[in-house]
Structure formats: structure tokens, C-alpha cells
Amino acid sequence: MKAINHPTIPHKAPKFATLTALAAACTMMLSAPVYAAEADTAAAASSTSVPSAIDSTKRVIRLAKPNTAVSTAQTDAQANAAIPQNNIQQNTIQPNNVAQPTNAPANNAQQANAQPNRAPLNTTNMGQPPAVPAPNAPELTGTTRVYERGPMTATGIDLRGGQLPNIPAPQVNISDISFVPTVLIPQQQGLGTDKLDVSLLDDFIKGVSPNARHYPPNFPNRTQRHNAREKIKVMTEWIEPYAKASNASYDVLIRAAKLNGMGRNLDLGSEYTVRGGQYVDRAIKLKPNSGEANFIYGMMLSEGGGFKEGQKYLDQAVSLGYTEAEQSLAQSDVLSDRRDKALERLRRLAQQVPDNAVIRQQIKLIEDGKFYIWDIPAPDVNVKPST
């Protein structure tokens, strides 16, 4: 018998096509995570970049709940899982080529024509894997706000709005508003010296002098007397370093003398008497024609028992037009048993100053046989306690 040579079916062709498809799928699987990670890194860098210092008004504030953020690793895992599934679906078609051997040439030809559409193997582009679409960048499921300038608003609880129903709303009323004029004096003699703010000190001296400048002092109650004593201690301690200076100014010395004189009348100690006399003496040397300085020195001497020593300073003050010096001379006349001379002096002064009600009260005291013409109802004073 003559052997008939049937054409052999090339079994290697379908195997070669199958291996080619598998190689292309593996190449895609291995290259996709790398480029996906690079795309994720670029997307994350662009989304989390810090705003520049030039445009600081566009600061991004991200608010996200703890478990709602989608991480980059999870996104890459999902992308990688999707790619093998597509490859598996493509590879499941391959068994059909093996199951129909009789149609192998036609199937192989169709597979060969379909290869360029699937994943052609190009030896010239082996170093550049095919481009794979990058998965979406990780997103925060929370809210995102961009800071913008806005009006300033006050925060807090408005007690008037009724948020605290069990607590009464405070009511504040302001009354008796007073202003203390600013007074600045030179600290030392000469030009260009530092200034001292004696606004509060002058306000205190002006308010307390009618009650404590003469002896005996007269206050409406013991509380005000005590407050005045404590306040004089504080004020004297403050001005003492400036008054002790060898080149202290006249304004510093005269105020220190007034404070120490009132401290002597309020029985704060003999050191107040000594300091007061020293300061006023230095003040007179700086300004011999000061009516106020001559009056204070003469008053302190005469009310302390030195009538003869104090009279010359009081006379000097009277000649300089200081009215109160005449009253102190009348006090010296009374204590020196010269009541008639004291009455004559005060009556003459009352005619010169008819609006001075204190002078008329002093005349009444002498006529009633009193010895201290300053022992009259003192004006009400409101000295705040020292803090």
C-alpha cells in the first residue's frame, strides 16, 4: 500500500501563541504597579504641597474623620487587583485554540492577526513598558475648606441672651466720674532733667489739706483719719528718695514738706517733723520769694510752739499776698494770750476776703474763748484706703 502523507498539524504554533500572550500579560502585570506608584506619588505631591509664603491666604485646611481616609497603599492594591483580572479574562480564550485542532491554521492566523491589538512584542521598545492609566489619587472623604479673610467676630456667651437663666445678669452703673489733671514736675534742678508725674499726689494733697494741714487735724470720722494716715505713709515713702537728693528741685521739696507736715499733725512720728522742716528750709533757699514756702515753714514752726521763729516767715508770706498766713498769725496771737490782736487781724481779713466763710467761724471761736481757730467742722473728705 502506498502511504499517503497527510499534512502534519503544527502543534507548536498554538503553544507559541499562547506563550506569547502570557509573556505580554506578565509584562503588563509587573510594570503596572511601578508606574501606578509613580503616578500616585506625583498626585500626592501635587495635592499635599504646602502653599507658598507669597500667597498665604490660600491655606488649605483638611478635616477628615479618623477612619475615612483612603490610603495610597489601598488604592495601589485595588489597581493591581483589577489588572490581573483583565489578563485572566484574556487568557481564558486560549483553551479554545487547543480544543479545535482541525481548525488550527485558521485559528492561528486569526490569533496572529489579533496579537497587535492585544499586546505586540516590539523589541525596539522593550525598555519602555506600555503606558498604564494611573489610578485615581487618594482622596480624603472629609470636608476641605480654603481659608479666606473675613470680618472679626467676638466669641463668647452673651449674658443678656438668656443662656444662663439661673444667674442674674450684672448691671453696671457709672457715676461720679472725675478726672485728675496730669502734673509733671522736674526731678532735679537745672534744665533737661527727668520729669516726675505727681498727678495723684497733688490730688491727694488738695483733698486732705483742709483736714490735716493745721493742728489739730479734723476729719469727719475715724475711718477717714486712718485712711489719710496710711496714704501719707505711702506717698512720703515714694517721694523720699527724690527729696533726699542734694540737687532736688523746688517742686519736689515743697511737696515732700507738705506731706511730712500733715504726717506730723496726724502723730506719725517725730521724723516727719524733722524731715518736713528740712525740706521746706531747702525750698526757701531755692525760692526765697515763694509765699507758699514761707507760709508752710512759718506755720509749722508757730503751731509747734516756735511763735517767734515762725512769725518772720509768716510775715514774709503775708507781704507776698498769702491770705492763709494771716490766719496762722492770728493763731499765734491766741496761743500767746493776745486775743484782741487776733480778733483785730481776723476782722480786717474778713473785710478783705468777704467770701471766706472760714474766717467768720474762726472769729466766733475766739469770741467763745477757744484756743484753736482751726478746730472747726472740717469739710467732708473721701480718702480711699491704700492698696
C-alpha positions as CSV (number, residue, x, y, z in Angstrom):
1,M,0.0,0.0,0.0
2,K,1.1,3.4,-0.8
3,A,1.4,5.6,2.2
4,I,-0.5,8.7,2.0
5,N,1.3,11.6,3.5
6,H,-1.2,13.7,5.4
7,P,-0.1,17.2,6.3
8,T,1.1,17.2,9.9
9,I,-0.7,19.5,12.2
10,P,1.7,22.0,13.6
11,H,1.1,21.6,17.3
12,K,3.9,24.1,18.2
13,A,2.1,27.1,16.6
14,P,-0.8,27.4,19.2
15,K,1.6,26.8,22.0
16,F,3.9,29.6,20.8
17,A,0.9,32.0,20.5
18,T,-0.2,31.1,24.0
19,L,3.2,31.6,25.5
20,T,3.5,34.9,23.7
21,A,0.2,36.1,25.2
22,L,1.2,35.0,28.6
23,A,4.5,36.9,28.4
24,A,2.7,40.0,27.4
25,A,0.3,39.7,30.2
26,C,3.1,39.2,32.8
27,T,4.9,42.2,31.4
28,M,1.9,44.3,31.9
29,M,1.3,43.0,35.4
30,L,4.9,43.6,36.5
31,S,5.1,47.1,35.0
32,A,1.6,48.5,36.1
33,P,2.3,48.8,39.9
34,V,5.6,50.6,39.4
35,Y,4.1,53.3,37.2
36,A,0.9,53.4,39.3
37,A,3.1,54.1,42.3
38,E,4.9,56.9,40.4
39,A,1.6,58.4,39.3
40,D,0.3,58.1,42.9
41,T,3.5,59.8,44.3
42,A,3.2,62.7,41.8
43,A,-0.5,63.1,42.5
44,A,0.1,63.0,46.3
45,A,2.9,65.5,46.0
46,S,0.7,67.9,44.0
47,S,-2.3,67.5,46.3
48,T,-0.4,67.9,49.6
49,S,2.1,70.6,48.5
50,V,2.5,73.4,51.1
51,P,1.2,76.8,49.9
52,S,3.9,79.3,49.2
53,A,4.6,82.1,51.6
54,I,3.7,84.6,48.9
55,D,0.1,83.5,48.8
56,S,-0.6,82.6,52.4
57,T,-4.3,83.5,52.1
58,K,-4.9,80.2,50.3
59,R,-4.1,77.8,53.1
60,V,-5.8,74.5,52.7
61,I,-7.4,73.1,55.9
62,R,-8.4,69.5,55.5
63,L,-10.9,68.0,58.0
64,A,-11.2,64.2,57.9
65,K,-12.6,61.6,60.3
66,P,-10.1,59.1,61.6
67,N,-11.2,56.0,59.6
68,T,-12.5,57.7,56.4
69,A,-9.2,58.4,54.6
70,V,-8.3,56.2,51.6
71,S,-4.6,55.4,51.8
72,T,-2.3,55.2,48.8
73,A,-1.5,51.5,49.6
74,Q,-5.1,50.6,49.4
75,T,-5.5,52.4,46.1
76,D,-2.5,50.6,44.6
77,A,-3.8,47.3,45.8
78,Q,-7.1,47.8,44.1
79,A,-5.5,48.9,40.9
80,N,-3.2,45.9,40.8
81,A,-6.0,43.6,41.5
82,A,-8.0,44.9,38.6
83,I,-5.2,44.4,36.1
84,P,-4.7,40.6,36.6
85,Q,-8.4,40.0,36.3
86,N,-8.4,41.5,32.8
87,N,-5.4,39.4,31.9
88,I,-7.1,36.3,33.2
89,Q,-10.1,37.0,31.1
90,Q,-7.9,37.3,28.0
91,N,-6.1,34.1,28.8
92,T,-9.3,32.1,29.2
93,I,-9.8,32.3,25.5
94,Q,-6.7,30.3,24.8
95,P,-8.0,26.8,25.6
96,N,-10.4,27.2,22.6
97,N,-7.4,27.2,20.3
98,V,-6.3,23.8,21.7
99,A,-9.8,22.3,21.8
100,Q,-10.2,22.6,18.0
101,P,-7.1,21.1,16.4
102,T,-8.7,20.6,13.0
103,N,-9.0,24.4,12.6
104,A,-5.7,25.2,14.0
105,P,-4.3,27.0,10.9
106,A,-7.2,29.3,10.6
107,N,-7.3,29.9,14.4
108,N,-3.6,30.6,14.4
109,A,-4.0,33.0,11.6
110,Q,-6.8,34.8,13.5
111,Q,-4.7,34.9,16.7
112,A,-1.8,36.2,14.8
113,N,-3.9,39.0,13.4
114,A,-5.3,39.7,16.8
115,Q,-1.9,39.9,18.5
116,P,-1.2,43.5,17.5
117,N,-4.4,44.7,19.2
118,R,-3.6,42.8,22.4
119,A,0.0,43.4,23.3
120,P,2.5,43.3,20.4
121,L,6.0,42.4,21.3
122,N,8.2,45.2,20.0
123,T,11.9,44.5,20.5
124,T,12.8,48.1,19.9
125,N,10.5,49.4,22.8
126,M,11.4,46.7,25.4
127,G,12.9,49.3,27.7
128,Q,9.7,51.3,27.7
129,P,6.8,49.3,29.1
130,P,3.3,50.2,27.8
131,A,1.6,53.1,29.4
132,V,-1.0,52.1,32.0
133,P,-3.6,54.6,33.2
134,A,-2.7,55.8,36.7
135,P,-5.3,55.0,39.3
136,N,-7.1,57.9,40.9
137,A,-5.1,59.9,43.6
138,P,-6.0,59.2,47.2
139,E,-8.8,61.4,48.4
140,L,-10.0,62.3,51.9
141,T,-13.6,61.7,52.5
142,G,-13.8,64.5,55.0
143,T,-14.5,68.2,54.1
144,T,-12.0,70.6,52.6
145,R,-12.1,74.3,53.2
146,V,-9.9,77.1,51.9
147,Y,-9.1,79.8,54.4
148,E,-10.2,83.3,53.4
149,R,-10.1,86.6,55.2
150,G,-13.3,87.6,56.9
151,P,-14.7,90.0,59.4
152,M,-13.6,89.7,63.0
153,T,-16.4,88.4,65.2
154,A,-16.4,88.3,69.0
155,T,-16.9,84.9,70.6
156,G,-18.3,84.1,74.0
157,I,-21.6,84.0,75.8
158,D,-23.9,86.9,75.9
159,L,-25.4,87.0,79.4
160,R,-28.3,89.1,78.1
161,G,-29.3,86.4,75.6
162,G,-30.6,84.1,78.3
163,Q,-28.0,81.4,78.1
164,L,-27.7,81.4,81.8
165,P,-31.2,81.6,83.1
166,N,-30.3,80.8,86.7
167,I,-27.6,83.5,87.0
168,P,-28.8,87.2,87.1
169,A,-27.2,89.4,84.5
170,P,-24.9,92.0,86.2
171,Q,-26.0,95.7,86.0
172,V,-23.3,98.3,86.0
173,N,-23.9,102.0,86.5
174,I,-21.1,104.5,86.4
175,S,-21.5,107.8,88.2
176,D,-19.3,110.5,89.8
177,I,-16.8,110.4,87.0
178,S,-13.8,112.6,87.8
179,F,-10.6,113.3,86.0
180,V,-7.2,114.0,87.6
181,P,-5.2,116.5,85.7
182,T,-1.7,115.4,84.7
183,V,1.0,117.2,86.6
184,L,4.7,116.8,85.7
185,I,7.4,118.4,87.7
186,P,11.2,118.4,87.3
187,Q,13.0,115.9,89.4
188,Q,16.2,117.9,89.8
189,Q,17.4,121.4,89.4
190,G,18.5,122.7,86.0
191,L,17.4,122.1,82.5
192,G,17.0,118.7,80.8
193,T,16.1,116.8,84.0
194,D,13.7,113.9,84.2
195,K,10.1,114.6,85.0
196,L,8.0,113.1,87.8
197,D,4.3,112.5,87.5
198,V,2.7,113.9,90.7
199,S,-0.9,113.9,89.4
200,L,-2.2,111.6,92.1
201,L,0.0,113.1,94.8
202,D,-1.3,116.6,94.1
203,D,-4.9,115.4,94.0
204,F,-4.5,113.8,97.4
205,I,-2.8,116.9,99.0
206,K,-5.5,119.1,97.6
207,G,-8.3,117.0,99.1
208,V,-6.7,116.3,102.5
209,S,-5.0,119.6,103.3
210,P,-8.2,121.3,104.7
211,N,-8.4,118.4,107.2
212,A,-4.8,117.8,108.1
213,R,-2.6,120.8,107.2
214,H,-3.2,122.6,110.5
215,Y,-3.1,121.3,114.1
216,P,-5.3,119.7,115.4
217,P,-6.4,117.8,112.3
218,N,-10.1,117.4,111.8
219,F,-11.7,114.5,110.0
220,P,-15.4,113.6,109.7
221,N,-14.8,110.1,111.1
222,R,-12.0,107.9,112.3
223,T,-12.0,105.8,109.1
224,Q,-11.1,108.8,107.0
225,R,-8.4,109.8,109.5
226,H,-6.9,106.3,109.4
227,N,-7.0,106.2,105.6
228,A,-5.3,109.6,105.4
229,R,-2.5,108.4,107.7
230,E,-1.9,105.3,105.7
231,K,-2.0,107.2,102.4
232,I,0.6,109.8,103.7
233,K,2.9,106.9,104.7
234,V,2.8,105.6,101.1
235,M,3.2,109.0,99.5
236,T,6.0,110.0,101.7
237,E,7.9,106.8,101.1
238,W,7.5,107.3,97.3
239,I,8.8,110.9,97.2
240,E,11.5,110.5,99.9
241,P,14.3,109.3,97.6
242,Y,13.8,112.3,95.2
243,A,13.6,114.8,98.1
244,K,16.8,113.5,99.7
245,A,18.9,114.2,96.6
246,S,21.2,117.1,97.0
247,N,20.0,118.7,93.8
248,A,16.3,118.1,94.3
249,S,14.0,120.6,92.6
250,Y,11.9,123.1,94.4
251,D,8.7,121.3,93.3
252,V,9.9,118.0,94.8
253,L,10.9,119.7,98.1
254,I,7.7,121.7,98.6
255,R,5.5,118.6,98.1
256,A,7.7,116.5,100.5
257,A,7.4,119.3,103.1
258,K,3.6,119.3,102.8
259,L,3.3,115.5,103.2
260,N,5.7,115.4,106.2
261,G,3.8,118.3,107.8
262,M,0.5,116.6,107.6
263,G,2.2,113.4,108.9
264,R,3.4,115.4,112.0
265,N,-0.2,116.7,112.6
266,L,-1.5,113.1,112.4
267,D,1.0,111.9,115.0
268,L,3.0,109.7,112.7
269,G,6.3,110.4,114.5
270,S,9.0,113.0,115.2
271,E,10.9,112.0,112.0
272,Y,8.0,113.6,110.0
273,T,8.6,116.9,111.9
274,V,12.3,116.8,111.2
275,R,12.1,115.9,107.6
276,G,9.3,118.5,106.9
277,G,11.4,121.3,108.4
278,Q,14.5,120.3,106.4
279,Y,12.7,120.1,103.1
280,V,10.9,123.4,103.4
281,D,14.0,125.2,104.5
282,R,15.8,123.9,101.4
283,A,12.8,125.0,99.3
284,I,13.0,128.6,100.7
285,K,16.7,128.7,99.9
286,L,15.9,127.9,96.3
287,K,13.0,130.4,96.1
288,P,13.2,133.0,98.9
289,N,10.2,134.9,97.5
290,S,7.8,131.9,97.5
291,G,4.8,132.8,99.5
292,E,3.8,129.2,99.8
293,A,7.2,128.0,101.1
294,N,7.4,130.9,103.7
295,F,3.8,130.2,104.9
296,I,4.4,126.4,105.3
297,Y,7.6,126.9,107.3
298,G,6.2,129.7,109.5
299,M,3.0,127.6,110.1
300,M,5.0,124.5,111.1
301,L,7.2,126.5,113.5
302,S,4.4,128.5,115.1
303,E,2.0,125.6,115.5
304,G,4.8,123.6,117.0
305,G,5.4,126.2,119.7
306,G,8.1,128.4,117.9
307,F,5.9,131.5,117.7
308,K,8.8,133.9,117.5
309,E,10.8,131.8,114.9
310,G,7.7,131.3,112.8
311,Q,6.5,134.9,112.8
312,K,9.1,136.2,110.4
313,Y,8.3,133.6,107.8
314,L,4.5,134.3,108.2
315,D,5.1,138.0,107.9
316,Q,7.1,137.4,104.7
317,A,4.2,135.2,103.3
318,V,1.6,138.0,104.2
319,S,3.7,140.5,102.3
320,L,3.7,138.2,99.3
321,G,-0.1,138.1,99.4
322,Y,-0.7,134.8,101.0
323,T,-4.0,135.1,102.8
324,E,-3.8,132.0,105.0
325,A,-0.6,133.3,106.6
326,E,-2.7,136.0,108.3
327,Q,-4.9,133.3,109.9
328,S,-1.8,131.5,111.1
329,L,-0.6,134.8,112.7
330,A,-3.9,135.1,114.4
331,Q,-3.5,131.6,115.8
332,S,-0.1,132.6,117.2
333,D,-1.7,135.6,118.8
334,V,-4.3,133.5,120.5
335,L,-1.7,131.0,121.9
336,S,0.4,133.9,123.0
337,D,-2.5,135.4,125.0
338,R,-3.1,138.2,122.5
339,R,-6.8,137.6,121.7
340,D,-7.6,141.2,121.0
341,K,-4.9,141.4,118.4
342,A,-6.0,138.1,116.9
343,L,-9.6,139.3,116.6
344,E,-8.5,142.6,115.0
345,R,-6.4,140.7,112.5
346,L,-9.2,138.3,111.5
347,R,-11.9,141.0,111.3
348,R,-9.7,143.0,109.0
349,L,-9.0,139.9,106.9
350,A,-12.8,139.2,106.7
351,Q,-13.4,142.6,105.1
352,Q,-10.6,141.9,102.6
353,V,-12.0,138.4,101.7
354,P,-15.8,138.6,102.4
355,D,-16.5,135.3,100.6
356,N,-14.3,133.3,103.1
357,A,-16.7,131.6,105.5
358,V,-13.9,130.0,107.5
359,I,-12.6,133.4,108.7
360,R,-16.0,134.2,110.2
361,Q,-16.1,130.8,112.0
362,Q,-12.6,131.5,113.4
363,I,-13.8,134.9,114.8
364,K,-16.7,133.1,116.5
365,L,-14.3,130.6,118.1
366,I,-12.1,133.3,119.6
367,E,-15.1,135.2,120.9
368,D,-16.3,132.0,122.6
369,G,-12.9,131.6,124.3
370,K,-11.5,128.8,122.2
371,F,-7.8,128.4,121.6
372,Y,-7.5,126.6,118.3
373,I,-9.0,128.5,115.4
374,W,-8.7,125.5,113.1
375,D,-10.9,123.4,115.3
376,I,-13.9,123.8,113.0
377,P,-16.1,121.3,111.2
378,A,-13.9,120.0,108.5
379,P,-15.2,119.5,105.0
380,D,-16.2,116.0,104.1
381,V,-13.4,114.1,102.6
382,N,-13.4,110.7,100.9
383,V,-9.9,109.2,101.2
384,K,-9.7,105.8,99.6
385,P,-7.7,103.2,101.6
386,S,-4.2,102.4,100.4
387,T,-3.9,99.3,98.2
